[in-house]
Amino acid sequence: MIATATALDALTREPQVHSHVRATLPDSTFWPEGMDFDSRTGRFYVASVRHRTIAELRADGTVRELWPRDRHDLGALLGVRVDGARGVLWATTSGIAQMDGFAPGDTVIAALLRIRIADGAVEQRWNLPPIRGGHVLGDLAVGPRGDVFVTDSNDPVLYWLRPGATSLDAVRSPLFHSLQGMAPGPNGAVVFLSDYSRGLRRLDLATKRVTRLADAPRSTSVGCDGIAWDRGAIVAVQNGVSPARIMRFVLDPSYTRVVRAELLDQNSTVADEPTIGAVAGREFVYVANSQWNKHDAAGHRISAIPLTAPVLLAVPLPY
């Protein structure tokens, strides 16, 4: 049973386990962050913060890493999305302390990558100019028209690569504070964004006007990380609340406000630190146990918190 906003207060601390394990990575040090699903092949792609690579998880359980670990020309891999129509992956990379082999000069690394799935070749790279403190390109999305959107968690900017363009447009707004995931609407005219500290946002691509999505009664969209579009609703990994949970925010027909908030999954035993997910058929599959809380700000292991093998959990979506 899906819990609606009227019952969320009572259920906040109670487990609501509706998910099952969809895939597991054997290496507990992998440190997953972003992921996506290729509906053509049934394969998952998971980005590694620690090892600067992307893993392809096949249906038979085998794993292929698209290139050898710890490439010095790349930073941590954070976001990854499949562009099946073009046979490529889009990914974001940033030089942050949590990646293996980090050096202070690596903070200049910040780029959007287009990667050929077949052999892992980086076909094209869009580098961002360095800024104080470095960029953290945490997530990205591919729209139905081929637009690619990238958010910067350290500098509140949305970067937009239009189809056929050679450079990124920067979209700024006073309503942007701590941008995370994005979910392009089905018509390609709007993009929804999660602002970690302020809630869900809506960007009209024609006018670049940004508005806040009003929350449903007795619910909040603050603390959402990765988000995805699902049939008139936004599915969100809401890890800025305790315990973390998977929510489905149903929008009104004009896509301007949330009319109902549904709790889909709250599996704290496995999903101690969920991050980003994707719609796979009629399931939402998400990274359950990333490793940010198992390392300190300098990327050093906290020995008291054991590492576990990275897990992708799948929760059914309403029909």
Secondary structure as a PSIPRED ss2 file (coil, helix, strand):
# PSIPRED VFORMAT (PSIPRED V4.0)

   1 M C   1.000  0.000  0.000
   2 I C   1.000  0.000  0.000
   3 A E   0.000  0.000  1.000
   4 T E   0.000  0.000  1.000
   5 A H   0.000  1.000  0.000
   6 T H   0.000  1.000  0.000
   7 A H   0.000  1.000  0.000
   8 L H   0.000  1.000  0.000
   9 D H   0.000  1.000  0.000
  10 A H   0.000  1.000  0.000
  11 L H   0.000  1.000  0.000
  12 T C   1.000  0.000  0.000
  13 R C   1.000  0.000  0.000
  14 E C   1.000  0.000  0.000
  15 P C   1.000  0.000  0.000
  16 Q E   0.000  0.000  1.000
  17 V C   1.000  0.000  0.000
  18 H C   1.000  0.000  0.000
  19 S C   1.000  0.000  0.000
  20 H E   0.000  0.000  1.000
  21 V E   0.000  0.000  1.000
  22 R E   0.000  0.000  1.000
  23 A E   0.000  0.000  1.000
  24 T E   0.000  0.000  1.000
  25 L C   1.000  0.000  0.000
  26 P C   1.000  0.000  0.000
  27 D C   1.000  0.000  0.000
  28 S C   1.000  0.000  0.000
  29 T C   1.000  0.000  0.000
  30 F C   1.000  0.000  0.000
  31 W C   1.000  0.000  0.000
  32 P E   0.000  0.000  1.000
  33 E E   0.000  0.000  1.000
  34 G E   0.000  0.000  1.000
  35 M E   0.000  0.000  1.000
  36 D E   0.000  0.000  1.000
  37 F E   0.000  0.000  1.000
  38 D E   0.000  0.000  1.000
  39 S C   1.000  0.000  0.000
  40 R C   1.000  0.000  0.000
  41 T C   1.000  0.000  0.000
  42 G C   1.000  0.000  0.000
  43 R E   0.000  0.000  1.000
  44 F E   0.000  0.000  1.000
  45 Y E   0.000  0.000  1.000
  46 V E   0.000  0.000  1.000
  47 A E   0.000  0.000  1.000
  48 S E   0.000  0.000  1.000
  49 V C   1.000  0.000  0.000
  50 R C   1.000  0.000  0.000
  51 H C   1.000  0.000  0.000
  52 R C   1.000  0.000  0.000
  53 T C   1.000  0.000  0.000
  54 I E   0.000  0.000  1.000
  55 A E   0.000  0.000  1.000
  56 E E   0.000  0.000  1.000
  57 L E   0.000  0.000  1.000
  58 R C   1.000  0.000  0.000
  59 A C   1.000  0.000  0.000
  60 D C   1.000  0.000  0.000
  61 G C   1.000  0.000  0.000
  62 T C   1.000  0.000  0.000
  63 V E   0.000  0.000  1.000
  64 R E   0.000  0.000  1.000
  65 E E   0.000  0.000  1.000
  66 L C   1.000  0.000  0.000
  67 W C   1.000  0.000  0.000
  68 P C   1.000  0.000  0.000
  69 R C   1.000  0.000  0.000
  70 D C   1.000  0.000  0.000
  71 R C   1.000  0.000  0.000
  72 H C   1.000  0.000  0.000
  73 D C   1.000  0.000  0.000
  74 L C   1.000  0.000  0.000
  75 G C   1.000  0.000  0.000
  76 A E   0.000  0.000  1.000
  77 L E   0.000  0.000  1.000
  78 L E   0.000  0.000  1.000
  79 G E   0.000  0.000  1.000
  80 V E   0.000  0.000  1.000
  81 R E   0.000  0.000  1.000
  82 V E   0.000  0.000  1.000
  83 D E   0.000  0.000  1.000
  84 G H   0.000  1.000  0.000
  85 A H   0.000  1.000  0.000
  86 R H   0.000  1.000  0.000
  87 G C   1.000  0.000  0.000
  88 V E   0.000  0.000  1.000
  89 L E   0.000  0.000  1.000
  90 W E   0.000  0.000  1.000
  91 A E   0.000  0.000  1.000
  92 T E   0.000  0.000  1.000
  93 T E   0.000  0.000  1.000
  94 S E   0.000  0.000  1.000
  95 G C   1.000  0.000  0.000
  96 I C   1.000  0.000  0.000
  97 A C   1.000  0.000  0.000
  98 Q C   1.000  0.000  0.000
  99 M C   1.000  0.000  0.000
 100 D C   1.000  0.000  0.000
 101 G C   1.000  0.000  0.000
 102 F C   1.000  0.000  0.000
 103 A C   1.000  0.000  0.000
 104 P H   0.000  1.000  0.000
 105 G H   0.000  1.000  0.000
 106 D H   0.000  1.000  0.000
 107 T H   0.000  1.000  0.000
 108 V H   0.000  1.000  0.000
 109 I C   1.000  0.000  0.000
 110 A E   0.000  0.000  1.000
 111 A E   0.000  0.000  1.000
 112 L E   0.000  0.000  1.000
 113 L E   0.000  0.000  1.000
 114 R E   0.000  0.000  1.000
 115 I E   0.000  0.000  1.000
 116 R E   0.000  0.000  1.000
 117 I C   1.000  0.000  0.000
 118 A C   1.000  0.000  0.000
 119 D C   1.000  0.000  0.000
 120 G C   1.000  0.000  0.000
 121 A C   1.000  0.000  0.000
 122 V E   0.000  0.000  1.000
 123 E E   0.000  0.000  1.000
 124 Q E   0.000  0.000  1.000
 125 R E   0.000  0.000  1.000
 126 W E   0.000  0.000  1.000
 127 N E   0.000  0.000  1.000
 128 L C   1.000  0.000  0.000
 129 P C   1.000  0.000  0.000
 130 P C   1.000  0.000  0.000
 131 I C   1.000  0.000  0.000
 132 R C   1.000  0.000  0.000
 133 G C   1.000  0.000  0.000
 134 G C   1.000  0.000  0.000
 135 H C   1.000  0.000  0.000
 136 V C   1.000  0.000  0.000
 137 L E   0.000  0.000  1.000
 138 G E   0.000  0.000  1.000
 139 D E   0.000  0.000  1.000
 140 L E   0.000  0.000  1.000
 141 A E   0.000  0.000  1.000
 142 V E   0.000  0.000  1.000
 143 G C   1.000  0.000  0.000
 144 P C   1.000  0.000  0.000
 145 R C   1.000  0.000  0.000
 146 G C   1.000  0.000  0.000
 147 D C   1.000  0.000  0.000
 148 V E   0.000  0.000  1.000
 149 F E   0.000  0.000  1.000
 150 V E   0.000  0.000  1.000
 151 T E   0.000  0.000  1.000
 152 D E   0.000  0.000  1.000
 153 S C   1.000  0.000  0.000
 154 N C   1.000  0.000  0.000
 155 D C   1.000  0.000  0.000
 156 P C   1.000  0.000  0.000
 157 V C   1.000  0.000  0.000
 158 L E   0.000  0.000  1.000
 159 Y E   0.000  0.000  1.000
 160 W E   0.000  0.000  1.000
 161 L E   0.000  0.000  1.000
 162 R C   1.000  0.000  0.000
 163 P C   1.000  0.000  0.000
 164 G C   1.000  0.000  0.000
 165 A C   1.000  0.000  0.000
 166 T C   1.000  0.000  0.000
 167 S C   1.000  0.000  0.000
 168 L C   1.000  0.000  0.000
 169 D E   0.000  0.000  1.000
 170 A E   0.000  0.000  1.000
 171 V E   0.000  0.000  1.000
 172 R C   1.000  0.000  0.000
 173 S C   1.000  0.000  0.000
 174 P C   1.000  0.000  0.000
 175 L C   1.000  0.000  0.000
 176 F C   1.000  0.000  0.000
 177 H C   1.000  0.000  0.000
 178 S C   1.000  0.000  0.000
 179 L E   0.000  0.000  1.000
 180 Q E   0.000  0.000  1.000
 181 G E   0.000  0.000  1.000
 182 M E   0.000  0.000  1.000
 183 A E   0.000  0.000  1.000
 184 P E   0.000  0.000  1.000
 185 G C   1.000  0.000  0.000
 186 P C   1.000  0.000  0.000
 187 N C   1.000  0.000  0.000
 188 G C   1.000  0.000  0.000
 189 A C   1.000  0.000  0.000
 190 V E   0.000  0.000  1.000
 191 V E   0.000  0.000  1.000
 192 F E   0.000  0.000  1.000
 193 L E   0.000  0.000  1.000
 194 S E   0.000  0.000  1.000
 195 D E   0.000  0.000  1.000
 196 Y C   1.000  0.000  0.000
 197 S C   1.000  0.000  0.000
 198 R C   1.000  0.000  0.000
 199 G E   0.000  0.000  1.000
 200 L E   0.000  0.000  1.000
 201 R E   0.000  0.000  1.000
 202 R E   0.000  0.000  1.000
 203 L E   0.000  0.000  1.000
 204 D E   0.000  0.000  1.000
 205 L C   1.000  0.000  0.000
 206 A C   1.000  0.000  0.000
 207 T C   1.000  0.000  0.000
 208 K C   1.000  0.000  0.000
 209 R E   0.000  0.000  1.000
 210 V E   0.000  0.000  1.000
 211 T E   0.000  0.000  1.000
 212 R E   0.000  0.000  1.000
 213 L C   1.000  0.000  0.000
 214 A E   0.000  0.000  1.000
 215 D C   1.000  0.000  0.000
 216 A C   1.000  0.000  0.000
 217 P C   1.000  0.000  0.000
 218 R C   1.000  0.000  0.000
 219 S C   1.000  0.000  0.000
 220 T C   1.000  0.000  0.000
 221 S C   1.000  0.000  0.000
 222 V C   1.000  0.000  0.000
 223 G C   1.000  0.000  0.000
 224 C E   0.000  0.000  1.000
 225 D E   0.000  0.000  1.000
 226 G E   0.000  0.000  1.000
 227 I E   0.000  0.000  1.000
 228 A E   0.000  0.000  1.000
 229 W E   0.000  0.000  1.000
 230 D E   0.000  0.000  1.000
 231 R C   1.000  0.000  0.000
 232 G C   1.000  0.000  0.000
 233 A E   0.000  0.000  1.000
 234 I E   0.000  0.000  1.000
 235 V E   0.000  0.000  1.000
 236 A E   0.000  0.000  1.000
 237 V E   0.000  0.000  1.000
 238 Q E   0.000  0.000  1.000
 239 N C   1.000  0.000  0.000
 240 G C   1.000  0.000  0.000
 241 V C   1.000  0.000  0.000
 242 S C   1.000  0.000  0.000
 243 P C   1.000  0.000  0.000
 244 A C   1.000  0.000  0.000
 245 R E   0.000  0.000  1.000
 246 I E   0.000  0.000  1.000
 247 M E   0.000  0.000  1.000
 248 R E   0.000  0.000  1.000
 249 F E   0.000  0.000  1.000
 250 V E   0.000  0.000  1.000
 251 L E   0.000  0.000  1.000
 252 D C   1.000  0.000  0.000
 253 P C   1.000  0.000  0.000
 254 S C   1.000  0.000  0.000
 255 Y C   1.000  0.000  0.000
 256 T C   1.000  0.000  0.000
 257 R E   0.000  0.000  1.000
 258 V E   0.000  0.000  1.000
 259 V E   0.000  0.000  1.000
 260 R E   0.000  0.000  1.000
 261 A E   0.000  0.000  1.000
 262 E E   0.000  0.000  1.000
 263 L E   0.000  0.000  1.000
 264 L E   0.000  0.000  1.000
 265 D E   0.000  0.000  1.000
 266 Q E   0.000  0.000  1.000
 267 N C   1.000  0.000  0.000
 268 S C   1.000  0.000  0.000
 269 T C   1.000  0.000  0.000
 270 V C   1.000  0.000  0.000
 271 A C   1.000  0.000  0.000
 272 D C   1.000  0.000  0.000
 273 E E   0.000  0.000  1.000
 274 P C   1.000  0.000  0.000
 275 T C   1.000  0.000  0.000
 276 I C   1.000  0.000  0.000
 277 G E   0.000  0.000  1.000
 278 A E   0.000  0.000  1.000
 279 V E   0.000  0.000  1.000
 280 A E   0.000  0.000  1.000
 281 G C   1.000  0.000  0.000
 282 R C   1.000  0.000  0.000
 283 E E   0.000  0.000  1.000
 284 F E   0.000  0.000  1.000
 285 V E   0.000  0.000  1.000
 286 Y E   0.000  0.000  1.000
 287 V E   0.000  0.000  1.000
 288 A C   1.000  0.000  0.000
 289 N E   0.000  0.000  1.000
 290 S C   1.000  0.000  0.000
 291 Q C   1.000  0.000  0.000
 292 W H   0.000  1.000  0.000
 293 N H   0.000  1.000  0.000
 294 K H   0.000  1.000  0.000
 295 H E   0.000  0.000  1.000
 296 D C   1.000  0.000  0.000
 297 A C   1.000  0.000  0.000
 298 A C   1.000  0.000  0.000
 299 G C   1.000  0.000  0.000
 300 H C   1.000  0.000  0.000
 301 R E   0.000  0.000  1.000
 302 I C   1.000  0.000  0.000
 303 S C   1.000  0.000  0.000
 304 A C   1.000  0.000  0.000
 305 I C   1.000  0.000  0.000
 306 P C   1.000  0.000  0.000
 307 L C   1.000  0.000  0.000
 308 T C   1.000  0.000  0.000
 309 A C   1.000  0.000  0.000
 310 P C   1.000  0.000  0.000
 311 V E   0.000  0.000  1.000
 312 L E   0.000  0.000  1.000
 313 L E   0.000  0.000  1.000
 314 A E   0.000  0.000  1.000
 315 V E   0.000  0.000  1.000
 316 P E   0.000  0.000  1.000
 317 L C   1.000  0.000  0.000
 318 P C   1.000  0.000  0.000
 319 Y C   1.000  0.000  0.000
